[in-house]
Amino acid sequence: MSYQNTLEFAREMDQQDPLKSFREQFFFPTFHEKEVVYFTGNSLGLQPKTTASYIQEELDAWAKYGVEGHFLAKKPWFAYHEELTQKTANIVGAKPEEVVVMHSLTTNLHLMMVSFYRPEGKRTKIICEAKAFPSDAYALESQVKFHGLDVNEHLVEVAPREGEHLIREEDVLAKIAEVGDELAMVMIGGVNYYTGQLFDMEKITAAGHAVGATVGWDLAHAAGNINLKLHDWGVDFAAWCGYKYLNSSPGGVSGVFVHERHADKPELPRFAGWWGYDKDTRFQMEPGFKPMHGAEGWQLSNAPVLGMAAHLASLDIFEAAGMDKIGEKRDKITAFLEFVIQDISTRNADRCTFEIITPSDKNYRGAQLSILAHGQGKALFDELTKLGVIADWREPNVIRIAPAPLYNSYEDCFRFGECLENAIQ
Ligand SMILES: *Cc1c(COP(=O)(O)O)cnc(C)c1O
């Protein structure tokens, strides 16, 4: 499709956008003097206008029923997390028993690794990405140490080649083959938070399995962004947060995927809590942990209902929009934004050039573009902020922007371009 960097063209694209009505369902920040271009849905998704009523419903139930809300609330709190299961499964391509919403992301990564990183004999190593998101890096490091192993030896990082920004898929596959029967687990971010690079999760999962390792994915930047098929891809486990593309409130609840092949393995080591205990006999409070079938067997605590209510509000919007349509718009709007940036870069080549380090192939990216501004530093970013763009700056000179397909418009992309051009002048 051919694009034009004009307001008319952007508005025409918005007119034809099957998801255009969804923008109205979100609050856009108003602290800025001008209307903002909000391109940080990959960091904190916007608040749906319905969120307050979902939370209010539970506050009212609490006021009216007190503890009896566990059973008498319209959505009984005792089973509140179940309200989110099918909708979550639809987003990540899973069977309902393969997903559960619980806790927070880093907590869940640990819970998954307790079960799926089981160093034994010579099979002790983990393959991960170099410069993973800091929390993942700490989680991985502490898991290795937890087993009394040396981090330098057991954490094998795959990095971009000298002078490159992206990790080559062939290098990941080669490293998996090389570590071979010493490989216990592969854990990588499905979409790299810094570059926006999307990995071929199916291929890498198969490669890990071929050498006998388990394979797990951090989907913080993928859930609600990428069209996932976790079940079909045979992924062992995955976890993601609810507050990035999934718009489920700051620090909101996380989701977990555990493949059905692990659904009934009481022998799998895990850190257990009462909410993962067999539901029918949970309140007999017998000693000896009996895990529930499927992903629910990893729950520790009873559901934080207010956070879950916020998550449900957003999941209902995703249900209404559908991941297929979201994926189609994601590819189009990201390509349009890329076109706008390239147009401005070409026309202002005497001042500075913008290099988009995110892959240009839509099969290897989602809604995020990471821009290197050559010849410009933080001052450019600060100027953009002044002009009304809410984006994300990462040292040394990367600007990350994400047009969230649910609520961003093509006009947002055009306006971003205008701000970018003004900022460099
Ligand atoms: C956002 C993000 C996190 C955040 O973890 P929390 O436990 O939710 O604070 C972790 N890992 C990755 C890859 C992320 O993008």
The ligand as an SDF file (V2000), in Angstrom:
LIG
                    3D

 15 15  0  0  0  0  0  0  0  0999 V2000
    7.4550   -4.1850   31.7200 C   0  0  0  0  0  0  0  0  0  0  0  0
    8.3010   -5.3740   31.8560 C   0  0  0  0  0  0  0  0  0  0  0  0
    8.5170   -5.9650   33.1100 C   0  0  0  0  0  0  0  0  0  0  0  0
    7.9290   -5.3720   34.3560 C   0  0  0  0  0  0  0  0  0  0  0  0
    7.8150   -6.3220   35.3790 O   0  0  0  0  0  0  0  0  0  0  0  0
    6.8220   -6.0700   36.6030 P   0  0  0  0  0  0  0  0  0  0  0  0
    6.9900   -7.2810   37.4190 O   0  0  0  0  0  0  0  0  0  0  0  0
    5.4470   -5.9140   36.0300 O   0  0  0  0  0  0  0  0  0  0  0  0
    7.2500   -4.8190   37.2900 O   0  0  0  0  0  0  0  0  0  0  0  0
    9.2960   -7.1080   33.1600 C   0  0  0  0  0  0  0  0  0  0  0  0
    9.8560   -7.6300   32.0330 N   0  0  0  0  0  0  0  0  0  0  0  0
    9.6670   -7.0720   30.8160 C   0  0  0  0  0  0  0  0  0  0  0  0
   10.2860   -7.6820   29.6040 C   0  0  0  0  0  0  0  0  0  0  0  0
    8.8980   -5.9180   30.6970 C   0  0  0  0  0  0  0  0  0  0  0  0
    8.7340   -5.3540   29.5040 O   0  0  0  0  0  0  0  0  0  0  0  0
  1  2  1  0
  2  3  1  0
  2 14  2  0
  3  4  1  0
  3 10  2  0
  4  5  1  0
  5  6  1  0
  6  7  2  0
  6  8  1  0
  6  9  1  0
 10 11  1  0
 11 12  2  0
 12 13  1  0
 12 14  1  0
 14 15  1  0
M  END
$$$$
